[in-house]
Every structure is written in C-alpha cells, then in structure tokens.
Amino acid sequence: MAKQKDDSSWCVGFEYEFADPASRDYECPLCLHVMREPMVTDCCGGHFCSSCILTVSGSGKGCPLCRRRTFKTLINKAVERKIADLRICCPTKDRGCPWQGPARDATAHLARETGDCGFVPVDCPAKCGQEALRSHIPVHLRDHCPKREVVCPHCRHGAPADQMLAEHWMACPNGCTRENASVRFERCRLELHLSECPNQLVACDFRDLGCDERIRRQDSFEHNTSKHLVMLYTLMLNMKKRLDAKDATIRQLEESLSTLGRERERIETELKLKCAEMVALKEKVTAERPENHLSVLNPSLLVHVMSRFAVYKTTQEWWEGPEFYTHHEGYRLRLCAQIRPELDSERKSSSYVCVRVDILEGRYDKELKWDRGFKVALSLLNQQTDNHHFVKTLRGVLLRFQGGGVEGNTLIEDSRFALCDERAEEVSIQFVRDDCIKFRICSVEFL
C-alpha cells in the first residue's frame, strides 16, 4: 500500500497495516490509503474516501480523474463492506499487541473505555489524573498511583500514598531539637535524618584499635582521649614486631637463595664436564669400531612379511619391505621382492620370487666407509614348521647412495627363491600361507 503524502490535510483513509496485502482497487487516488467510507462519482465511476472527494468538490475543482467540473457522488456500500472485511493488524503492533481482525472491529478493539487492547493509553481507574497502558494499569495501581492505599511501616497507619508522603510526619526518635523545638520530618526521610542526627549512637572512630563503645555523634570528638593513644601505640608496637620477624625471614630466604645459586653453578660445571667426557667417549668408540662386524640386531625383529601375495603375483609389481639399519649407526637398507611366472620347464615351481636389496640415504652415511664387499644371509621361511627354510646368501658391493629412485642404489638383485620345493612331498613345506610369504634377515656381514 502506498504511503501518505506529507503535505495533504485531507488524508483520512485507513492507515492500518493489513495482515494480507489489500487490493489496489481499494486505494484512494487522493490520499493513497485504503478508502474510508468509499464514494463513487457519476462522471467516471472513480472511487474515493468520502472526506477526500467532498473536500475536492467543495473547493470547486473538477473530478480528480476525468476533470469534469460538475459531478455527483454516492456512498458505495458494497465496496465499504468488502473493505470492512479485510484483516488488519493492531495499530499498536510495534508495542507488542498481537491482535488481528476485520477492519470493522478495530474501533471497538482500540476503545479507551471498553476496548481490549492492552497497549492503548487509558485513564487511571483511581482518578489520579495519570495515564498508563491498559496492560500496565495493575502495576501502576500497585506501585506508582498517588491514590493507592499504603501503610506506614512505623505506626501501621493507612492512608493514600499522596497524603502519606505529604502529611505523615514524625519526630526524631533520638529527641533532637532545633531552636528548642522537636525536629519533625517525613517518615520516608527517617534513614536520611538518622545518618546525620547529632544524637544518633555511633561506633567509636577507634573501633579497629579495640574501642567497642558507642557514643552520640556530637560527642565523638570529646570521646577521643588518651585511652585511644595507648591503643594506637600498642598497635604500632605489635606491627613493628611483626615487621622485624618478616625482615628476619627475608634475610634467611636470601641466604638460602644465594646457596642454591652456588649449588646450581657447581652442577652446571659438572654437567659440562660430563658432556665433554661423553663426546670424547663417543669419538673413542667410533674410532675403535671393528672393520668386520656381523650385525644381527634381533632376528625375530627382522622378519619381513609380504602380504597380498595373490595381487603381487598377478600384477608382478615390486613389493617394498620396511627399511632397516645394518647395525647401530649403520647402513640403511630395504628388502624388495617380485613374484614372477614359472622359472623353466625342468623345475617344478610354477612361480618364483626375485629379491633385491636397495641401499637408501641414511643419517650416518658421512661417518661410514663405502665401496666395500657386503653379504646378506636371507631366508624364505617355511610357514608349516620352524625348519626346512630356504636360505640364500646375497653378495654385492656397497656403493654410496646416489639419489633419484633406486637405479644406481641397488646393492644385490635378481636372487631367486622357488616357491615349490622338490622336498615338499617328503617333508612339510609351505612358503605361501594366508596370502603372504615371509623373509628373515639372518645376518649382515662386511667383507
């Protein structure tokens, strides 16, 4: 729906917010709101608000649509009923009213005396002259209305709040006077008066020093006698003793800290000496390392399992086993294997395993010797019993790692293990079991 023009003095159409968008056929061309008391002209059949079109015709102007100088108007009851059936939101929706209903019921909903909208300002039922929202009237009557009935907390006398505040006076309970007359004040100002009353009993200013007497406020200066000076001197003396004890504790802590500092320096010096001894010992062990060293770290830990045997047999891809070092700070190696088809017509094996050993870049390569003979004792394990293993010794020359894949880094290759042994009929031999084969690195020896 279009908004109202700012400079129009005859815009009296409905300015409600409609729950459903209203048809533009119900919009007054003059005020641009939904028509109130719609009237139709006999010249062109245009519809306008009654006040809008009567204002135009009374000014001597022609029809706003067809510009005819003279025309007659008639209230269109059918359109008026349709507009009255349109659902609107309460004009106080922004305050929280959830009401929605036909436009014809809006006046009754918003009536100050008989309406049911809780967000319409209404007069106070107690006739105090103030206004409040209908939903706030109970709170107003209970807490804010000057005509509400209140009871004095001191004498239990009841009276309207405005009379209680203005007329219910009392004398000071401490009997204080001003110009030989009792001091009187409103009961609501009792606490304020007692906070400055000269006859009010108050605690002594030296209560923190041990004086528990209560005196009148006006006598507090005279009460501050030599007795309080003695209390103050005793307090200061006790404080000095505690400070002296604190100072002694601080000196002891400083001495302990100094002792700990010297102990730390001693430990740091010993640690440096131990580190130097460890470095020298390491150099000595490295220098005395034997040339020929048989490295069998732990045979049970050097068993390499080649799983997915059937897949590798079909694809003939190289299987790469886990990497291992020949010995402590030794060479870094890796066992690789490939399943190939039958070896030859004379052998009974339908397939065999080709193995190689790759040398990889290790963290100790700079300290090792290269271009030397090397042999690896390797077993293809019989998985049926713990004997009759297929053992071979692989020999080669140990060359330093060159980088870039395994070409040039292969230590030993093309050593073959037949998977079908001729003794299988006589003894229990099974190299392939549960779709895997197992290798054991028995020993590694330098030549």
C-alpha positions in Angstrom: 0.0 0.0 0.0 1.4 3.5 -0.9 2.4 5.9 1.8 0.6 9.1 2.7 1.7 12.4 1.2 3.3 14.7 3.8 1.5 17.9 2.7 -2.1 16.5 2.5 -4.6 17.9 5.0 -7.5 15.7 3.9 -5.9 12.3 4.1 -8.5 10.4 6.2 -8.2 6.9 4.7 -7.3 3.8 6.7 -3.6 3.9 7.7 -3.7 0.3 9.2 -1.2 -2.4 8.5 -3.1 -5.1 6.7 -2.5 -8.8 7.6 -2.9 -9.6 3.9 -1.9 -7.1 1.1 -5.0 -5.1 0.2 -6.0 -4.8 -3.5 -5.1 -1.5 -5.2 -8.8 -1.3 -6.3 -9.5 -0.2 -2.6 -6.8 2.5 -2.7 -8.0 6.2 -2.7 -6.3 8.1 -5.6 -6.0 11.2 -3.4 -4.7 10.0 0.0 -3.2 6.8 -1.3 -4.7 4.8 1.6 -7.4 2.2 1.7 -10.7 4.1 1.4 -12.7 5.0 4.4 -16.5 5.4 3.6 -15.8 4.9 -0.2 -17.8 7.1 -2.6 -18.3 6.7 -6.3 -18.6 9.6 -8.8 -21.3 9.6 -11.5 -18.9 11.1 -14.1 -16.2 8.4 -14.5 -17.1 5.9 -11.7 -14.0 6.6 -9.7 -13.8 5.7 -6.0 -12.5 8.0 -3.3 -12.7 8.4 0.5 -15.8 10.4 1.4 -13.8 13.2 3.1 -11.2 13.3 0.3 -13.7 13.7 -2.6 -16.0 16.1 -0.6 -13.0 18.3 0.1 -12.2 18.4 -3.6 -15.8 19.1 -4.7 -16.2 21.8 -2.0 -13.2 23.7 -3.3 -14.8 24.0 -6.8 -12.3 21.7 -8.5 -13.3 19.1 -11.0 -13.2 15.3 -10.8 -9.6 14.3 -9.9 -9.7 11.6 -12.6 -11.7 12.9 -15.5 -11.5 16.6 -14.7 -15.3 17.2 -15.2 -16.3 20.4 -13.5 -19.6 19.1 -12.0 -20.3 15.6 -10.7 -22.3 13.8 -8.1 -21.1 11.2 -5.5 -22.8 8.3 -3.8 -21.5 6.0 -1.0 -20.7 2.5 -2.4 -21.9 0.2 0.4 -20.7 -3.0 -1.4 -17.1 -1.8 -1.5 -17.4 -0.5 2.1 -18.4 -4.0 3.3 -15.5 -5.6 1.4 -13.1 -3.1 3.0 -14.6 -3.7 6.4 -13.9 -7.5 6.0 -10.2 -7.0 5.3 -8.0 -8.3 8.2 -5.7 -5.7 9.8 -3.0 -5.7 12.5 -3.5 -3.7 15.6 -2.0 -0.1 15.2 -0.1 -0.8 18.5 1.6 -3.9 17.0 5.0 -2.2 17.4 4.4 -2.1 21.2 3.6 -5.8 21.3 -0.2 -6.2 20.6 -0.7 -9.5 18.6 -4.4 -8.7 17.7 -5.5 -9.3 14.1 -9.1 -8.9 12.9 -11.6 -7.3 10.5 -11.2 -3.6 10.0 -14.8 -3.1 11.2 -13.7 -4.3 14.7 -10.7 -2.0 15.1 -12.6 0.8 16.7 -14.1 -1.4 19.3 -10.7 -3.0 19.9 -9.0 0.3 20.5 -11.7 2.0 22.5 -10.3 3.6 25.7 -13.2 2.7 28.0 -14.5 -0.7 26.6 -11.7 -1.9 24.3 -9.5 -4.9 24.9 -6.2 -3.7 23.5 -3.6 -3.8 26.3 -1.3 -1.2 24.7 -3.8 1.7 24.5 -3.3 4.6 27.0 -6.2 4.8 29.4 -7.0 6.9 32.5 -6.2 5.6 35.9 -9.3 3.9 37.5 -8.3 5.6 40.8 -8.7 9.0 39.0 -5.2 10.2 40.0 -5.1 12.1 36.7 -2.4 10.0 35.1 -2.5 7.7 32.1 -0.9 4.3 31.6 -1.2 1.5 29.1 -4.2 -0.8 29.8 -1.8 -3.7 30.4 0.3 -1.6 32.9 -2.7 -0.4 35.0 -2.3 -3.2 37.7 1.4 -2.3 38.2 0.5 1.5 38.2 -2.2 0.9 40.9 0.2 -1.2 43.0 3.4 0.8 42.8 3.0 4.3 41.3 -0.5 5.7 41.7 -0.6 8.6 44.2 -4.1 7.4 45.2 -3.0 3.9 46.1 -3.5 2.8 49.7 -0.3 2.4 51.7 0.5 1.5 55.3 3.2 3.3 57.3 5.8 0.7 58.4 6.3 2.5 61.7 2.8 3.3 63.1 0.8 0.9 60.8 -1.4 3.9 59.8 -3.0 3.5 56.4 -3.7 6.4 54.0 -3.5 7.3 50.3 0.1 7.5 49.2 0.0 11.2 48.3 -1.4 12.0 51.8 1.1 9.7 53.5 4.1 11.4 51.8 2.8 14.9 52.3 1.2 14.8 55.8 2.5 11.8 57.8 5.3 13.5 59.7 7.2 12.2 62.8 9.6 13.5 65.5 13.2 12.3 65.8 13.3 9.1 67.8 16.6 10.4 69.4 14.8 13.5 70.7 17.0 16.0 68.9 15.8 19.6 68.8 16.3 22.7 66.7 15.7 26.1 68.3 14.2 24.5 71.4 11.6 22.6 69.2 11.5 19.0 68.3 12.7 18.2 64.8 9.9 16.8 62.7 10.3 15.3 59.2 8.5 12.9 56.8 8.7 9.3 57.8 10.2 8.4 54.4 13.2 10.6 55.3 13.9 8.8 58.6 17.0 7.0 57.4 18.4 10.1 55.9 17.9 12.0 59.1 19.5 9.3 61.3 22.6 9.4 59.1 23.2 12.9 60.3 21.3 13.2 63.6 23.7 14.5 66.3 22.0 12.3 69.0 22.3 9.1 67.0 24.6 6.5 68.7 27.5 5.6 66.5 30.6 3.4 66.9 33.8 4.9 68.1 36.3 6.0 65.4 38.9 3.8 67.0 36.9 0.6 67.0 39.5 -1.1 64.8 42.0 -0.5 67.6 39.8 -2.2 70.2 37.4 0.5 71.4 33.9 -1.0 71.5 32.0 1.9 73.0 29.0 3.5 71.2 28.6 7.3 71.7 26.4 10.1 70.4 27.6 11.6 67.1 28.0 15.0 68.6 30.2 13.6 71.5 32.7 11.7 69.2 35.4 14.5 69.3 35.4 14.7 73.1 35.5 10.9 73.3 38.9 10.7 71.5 41.0 10.7 74.7 44.5 9.5 75.7 43.0 6.0 76.0 43.0 5.8 72.2 46.6 6.9 72.1 47.6 4.0 74.2 45.7 1.7 71.9 47.4 3.2 68.9 50.9 2.8 70.5 50.2 -0.8 71.3 49.1 -1.5 67.7 52.1 0.2 66.3 54.4 -1.8 68.6 52.9 -5.1 67.5 53.2 -4.1 63.9 56.9 -3.3 64.4 57.5 -6.8 66.0 55.8 -8.4 63.0 57.8 -6.4 60.5 61.1 -7.4 62.3 60.0 -11.0 62.1 59.3 -10.6 58.4 62.7 -9.0 57.8 64.5 -11.9 59.5 62.6 -14.4 57.3 63.5 -12.4 54.2 67.2 -12.5 55.2 67.1 -16.3 55.7 65.4 -16.7 52.3 68.1 -14.5 50.6 70.9 -16.7 52.2 69.1 -19.8 51.0 68.8 -18.4 47.5 72.4 -17.5 47.4 73.3 -21.0 48.5 71.1 -22.5 45.8 72.7 -20.2 43.2 76.2 -21.5 44.1 74.9 -25.1 44.0 73.4 -24.5 40.6 76.7 -23.2 39.3 78.5 -26.2 40.6 76.0 -28.6 39.0 76.3 -26.7 35.7 80.1 -27.0 35.8 79.9 -30.8 36.5 77.3 -31.2 33.7 79.6 -29.5 31.2 82.5 -31.8 32.2 80.2 -34.9 31.9 79.1 -33.8 28.4 82.7 -33.3 27.3 83.5 -36.8 28.7 80.5 -38.3 26.7 81.7 -36.6 23.5 85.2 -37.9 24.0 83.9 -41.4 24.8 81.7 -41.4 21.6 84.7 -40.4 19.5 86.8 -43.2 21.1 84.1 -45.8 20.4 83.7 -44.6 16.8 87.5 -44.8 16.3 87.7 -48.3 17.8 84.8 -49.7 15.8 85.9 -53.0 14.1 86.1 -53.2 10.3 84.4 -56.6 10.1 81.2 -56.5 12.1 78.5 -59.1 11.9 75.2 -57.2 12.5 72.4 -59.4 13.8 70.3 -56.9 15.8 67.4 -59.3 16.6 66.4 -61.9 14.1 62.9 -62.0 15.4 62.5 -58.3 14.7 64.0 -58.7 11.1 61.1 -60.9 9.7 59.6 -59.1 6.7 56.0 -60.1 5.7 54.9 -59.7 2.1 51.1 -59.6 2.3 48.6 -59.7 -0.6 50.7 -62.3 -2.4 48.0 -63.0 -5.0 47.8 -59.4 -6.0 51.6 -59.1 -6.4 51.6 -62.3 -8.3 49.0 -61.1 -10.8 50.5 -57.5 -11.3 54.1 -58.6 -11.0 54.8 -55.3 -9.2 57.8 -54.9 -6.9 56.9 -55.2 -3.2 59.0 -52.9 -0.9 59.5 -54.1 2.6 60.2 -52.0 5.7 63.5 -50.1 5.9 66.2 -51.2 8.4 69.7 -50.4 9.6 72.5 -53.0 9.4 73.7 -52.1 12.9 73.8 -49.1 15.3 74.6 -46.0 13.2 75.0 -48.3 10.2 73.8 -48.5 6.6 70.1 -48.0 5.8 68.7 -50.8 3.6 65.4 -52.1 2.2 64.4 -55.6 1.0 62.3 -55.7 -2.2 60.6 -58.7 -3.9 58.8 -59.6 -7.1 56.7 -62.6 -8.0 57.5 -63.9 -11.5 56.0 -66.8 -13.5 57.5 -70.3 -13.8 61.2 -70.5 -13.8 61.9 -73.2 -16.5 60.5 -76.4 -17.8 62.8 -78.6 -15.7 61.9 -77.0 -12.3 58.6 -78.0 -10.7 57.9 -74.5 -9.4 55.0 -72.7 -11.1 56.4 -69.3 -9.9 59.4 -67.9 -8.0 60.4 -64.8 -6.0 63.0 -62.4 -7.3 64.6 -60.4 -4.4 66.9 -57.4 -4.3 68.3 -55.2 -1.5 68.3 -51.4 -2.1 70.6 -49.0 -0.2 68.9 -45.8 0.9 70.2 -42.5 2.2 70.8 -42.7 5.9 71.7 -40.3 8.7 75.1 -41.8 9.4 76.4 -42.0 5.7 79.1 -39.4 6.3 80.7 -41.5 9.0 80.6 -44.8 7.1 83.0 -46.5 4.7 81.9 -47.3 1.2 82.9 -49.3 -1.9 83.3 -52.4 0.2 82.2 -56.0 -0.1 78.9 -56.9 1.6 76.8 -60.1 2.0 73.3 -60.7 3.4 72.0 -64.0 4.7 68.3 -64.2 3.7 65.8 -67.0 4.4 62.4 -67.6 2.8 60.5 -69.0 5.8 58.7 -72.3 5.8 55.3 -71.4 7.4 54.3 -75.0 8.0 57.1 -75.8 10.6 60.0 -74.0 12.0 62.6 -75.8 9.9 63.4 -76.5 6.2 63.7 -72.8 5.4 65.0 -71.8 2.0 68.3 -69.9 2.8 70.4 -67.9 0.4 73.4 -65.6 0.8 73.3 -62.4 -1.3 76.6 -60.8 -2.2 77.4 -57.4 -3.6 79.4 -54.2 -3.4 78.2 -51.4 -1.1 78.0 -48.2 -3.1 77.1 -44.8 -1.6 73.6 -43.6 -2.2 73.3 -41.6 -5.5 69.7 -40.3 -5.1 66.9 -40.3 -7.7 65.0 -43.6 -7.3 66.6 -47.0 -6.9 68.7 -47.1 -10.0 72.3 -47.0 -9.0 71.4 -47.7 -5.4 70.7 -51.4 -5.7 73.0 -53.5 -3.6 72.1 -57.0 -4.7 69.4 -58.1 -7.1 67.9 -60.9 -9.1 68.4 -63.6 -6.4 65.6 -66.2 -6.9 63.6 -68.4 -4.5 61.4 -71.1 -5.9 58.0 -71.3 -4.2 57.6 -75.0 -5.0 60.3 -77.1 -3.3 61.0 -80.7 -4.6 61.1 -81.9 -1.0 57.5 -80.7 -0.3 56.2 -84.3 -0.8 58.6 -85.7 1.7 58.6 -83.0 4.4 56.1 -80.4 5.4 57.0 -77.3 3.4 54.7 -74.3 2.7 56.1 -71.0 1.7 52.8 -69.3 0.9 50.2 -69.2 3.6 47.3 -66.8 4.4 48.1 -65.0 1.1 51.6 -63.9 2.4 55.2 -65.0 2.4 57.8 -64.2 5.0 61.5 -63.3 4.7 64.1 -63.2 7.6 67.3 -61.2 7.5 69.5 -63.7 9.2 72.8 -61.7 9.2 74.6 -58.8 7.5 78.4 -59.0 7.2 81.1 -56.8 5.7 83.8 -58.4 3.5 
